[in-house]
Amino acid sequence: MRIFAPAKVNLNLLVGPCREDGFHSIDSLAVRVSLYDEIVLKRREDGKVVLACSLPECGPAESNLAVKAARLLKGYLGSRGVDITLRKGIPVGGGLAGGSSDAAAVLSGLNELWELRLGQERLAAMGESLGSDVPMLLGPPAARMTGRGEQLAPIHVHEFAMILILPGVSCDTRDVYRNFDSVPQPMGSQLDYAVLREAPSTWRRLLINQLLGPAEIAQPVLRKLRLELAGKIAPPVCLSGSGSTMFILCDDLSEAEAVWDAMPEHVRRISLLAEPNPW
């Protein structure tokens, strides 16, 4: 079975103080986009879960979320095993929830491959135990995420094109949140997501990511890139999640191509175009 696991972009991200459980409350408007990891699942009859990954950054199998998802489902059929071949297209540590998307894809794929017939709510509950982003990547293509991110409300977002800038550095989520906690700020008010039905050019300057400053402290190259582009293009440059991926939201492919042409060559080399993921 071949599955494509899409990246997630946080359009708007508000953050609350650290909770007693060690997590921060968030309020985010998020979308899945057309940047993918490719996963191939093949049955094994010896009960083993074996991972082959295209990048060393995937880390040891024991800590990989795709493997954890498979082992979680093995509790229903202990004799079953699977070969997981993971070809990374989503950068590791880029704030695009690649690991969570891999876990969601494996849960959904093995549910079908192993004929478990678990319902969507059950899979989402299992996914929550793996990571706060997993339920969204099992659910609607666009959603408001609250709580730790596991509470979802589907939203509708106008069609768009997006330029993703992949700086080639990773932001350690723990470092970014420590930076956030060192300079406390109140959790903002969420954008009225009814406006998302309009063309992005009417609301993209309202977008906020309260982790932007903390991420730029962790990786100063992000601020350097953002300020460089601010003098050359009209749309704002935004940060997804805790970084390091930045994005430029455009009304359509035509506007995205015009923005692309105005970007410096060295930035184009680390960028790509994406559109909504409809699944």
N, C-alpha and C positions, 0 to 999 in steps of 0.2 A: 504494500500500500504506500503510495506517494502522497504526501501532504505538504502544503505550503503554509507556513506559520507567519502571519503578518506582523509588522511592527505597530506599536501604539505611540501616538503623539499626544501629549497633553497640550491642548490649546490654551487653557486657562488653569492655573494651579495656585490654590490658596492653601496655606499651611497653618495649623494651630500649634499650641505648645505641646511639649512631650507629655504623654499620658502615663498613668501608673504602670501600664503594661509595656512601656518602653517604646511604643509607637507614637507617631504624630497623627492627629486627625487631619484629613485633607478634604478639600472640596475642589474637584477638577472636572473640566469638560474635556473629554478625550475622544479620539477617533483612531480607527485602524486605517493604515495606509498601505500602498502597494510597494512595500519593501519587505522581502521575505527571507526566512530560513526555509530550506528544503529538507524534509524528513522522510526517510524510507523505513518502513516497518516490515520485518519479515519474521514469520513464526519460527520459533525454536521449540523442540519437544523435550529438551533437557532441563527446562525450568530456569535457565540462566537469562539474565538481562545483560546484553553486551552492547557497548557504545563504540562507534567509530565516528570521529569528528574531524572536520576539515581544518580546524584551527587549534593550535595548542592552548589558546586562551580559553577554550571550553573547560579546562581544568580536569581534575580526576573524576572518573565516572561517579564515585560515591557522592560527590557534591553537585553533580549536574542535575538540573531540575527535570530534564527529560527522563533520566534514569529514575529519579525519585518518583515521578508520576507513574512509570511502568511498574515499579515495585509496590506502589500503593495499590494499584489495580490487581496485582498478583495475589493479594489477599483473598480475592474471590475465586481464583483458579490457580492454586499454588503450583500445579504441575506445568503450567504454561511458561514459555520464555519468549524472548524477542531479541532480534538484532535491530539496533537503532543506528541508522546511518544519518548523520547530521551534517548538512552542508550550510555553513553560516553565510548569510548575506547581510544580516543585521549586526552592526558592530557591537562587540562586548563592552559593557560599561558606558554605553552611549545614551542612556536614559530613554531607550525605545522598547523596553520590556521584552527583549529577545528571548531571555531564558524563560520568562513566564509564558510567552507565546509558544515556545517549544513544549513546555509542560502541558498547556491547554491542548495543543495538537496531538500529543501522545495520549492524553486521557480520552479525547474524542475518537482518535483513530483506533486505539486498542479496544475501546468499548464496542466498536463495530467489528474489528478483526477477530476478537475473542468472543463475539456474540454475547456480551454481558447484558445488554438491554437495560442499562442504567439510565434513568431519566436525566434531563438537563439540570434539574435542581440538585440532584444527588452529585452529579459531576462537578457542579459549581461549588458545592460544599466541600468536596474533596480537594478541589483546586485551591480553595481559600486556605487550606492547611499547608499548601506548598508555597503560596505567595499571594500578596494582596491584589496583584494585577491579574492573576489567573482567571478569576470569574469574568472579568470584562472581556478577556480574550476568548472565552467560551460563549459569550453572550452577544449583545447587539453590536453592530459596527460603529456606533457612536453612543456615548453614554455620559451621564453625570455620575461621578464616582465620589462617594462620601464615606465616612467612617475611616478605616484604614485604606479604603479604596475598594473594599469588597461589596459595599452597598451600591446598587446600580439603579439608575432610572434612564431608560432609553431616550435619546434626543434625536432631533433631525437637524442635520447640518447641510447647508447649501453646497452644491457641487463646487469643487475647488481644484486647483493645482498647487503643489507645494514643492519648494526647493529645500532639500535637506542638505545641511552642511555638516560633514563628518570630520572634525578637526584632527582625528588620529590620536587623541589622548583620551584617557578614561577619567571619569569623576567617581571617586569612591563615595557611595551614598552616605556612609557613616560620617565621613569628613564634612560633606556638604551640610548635613543636618547639624553637626556640631557647630559649624560656622553660623548656621541659622540660630541655634540656641544661644550663642554667645552675644547676639544682639537681638533681644526679643522684640517682636513686632506683633501687633494685633492681627488676627485673621481677618482678611478683607471680606467684602461682600461679593457674592458671586454675580457674574454677568447674567442678566436676564436672557436665558438661553433661547427665548422666542426669537431674538434678533438673529440667531444663527441661521434662520431660514432665509435671510437676506444675503446678497453677495458679500463675500468676505471683506471687500474694500470698504464697506460701510461700518464694520465693527472691529477690524483687526487691530486698530490702535488702542482699543479698550482692553486688549488682552494683558494679563498680569501673570507673572510667575514669581512667587515670593522666594523661590530658591535661586533666582538669577544672581543676585549679589553674592550669596554664599558660594555658589558654583564658580563665579569669577575669581573669588579669593582662592579657591582650591586650584583652579587652572586659569591663571591670568591671560593665557592666549585667547580665551573666549571673549574677554572684554576687548582685547586688541582687534580681533576679527569683527566684532559687533560694531565698534566705533569706526573701523575702516570702511565697512559697508554702508554705514549710516550716511556718509558723505557722497555716496555714489548711486544709491537706489532709493526709491520712494517708499516702498513698504517697510515696516519695522522688521528687525531681526529678533526672533524670539527663541527662548530656550525650551526644550522638551524635558519634562521631569526634572531630575537633579543633574542633567547634563551627561555627556558633553555635546550631544547633537543639538544644533540650532536649526531653525526653520524660517522660511519666508513664505507667507501665505498669499496666494494670488487667486483672482477671480476665475481664471481659466488658463488653458495651456498657452494661449497667445500672450497674455500678460506675463506668464512665467518665462516664456522665451525672451521677451523684451528685457525683463529683469536679469536673466541669465547673461544676455549680451553685454549688460552694463557692469557686470561683476568682473573684478580683476581675474586674470588667467589663473593665478595661483589658487584662488578660491574656487574657481570652476573645477579645478583638478580634484578637489576633495568634496565635490557636491554632486547631487543627482536629483532628478525630477521624480515626484511621486504623486499619486492621485488617491482618492478614497478606495478603501477595500470594502466591497459590498457584502461580503459573506457574513 
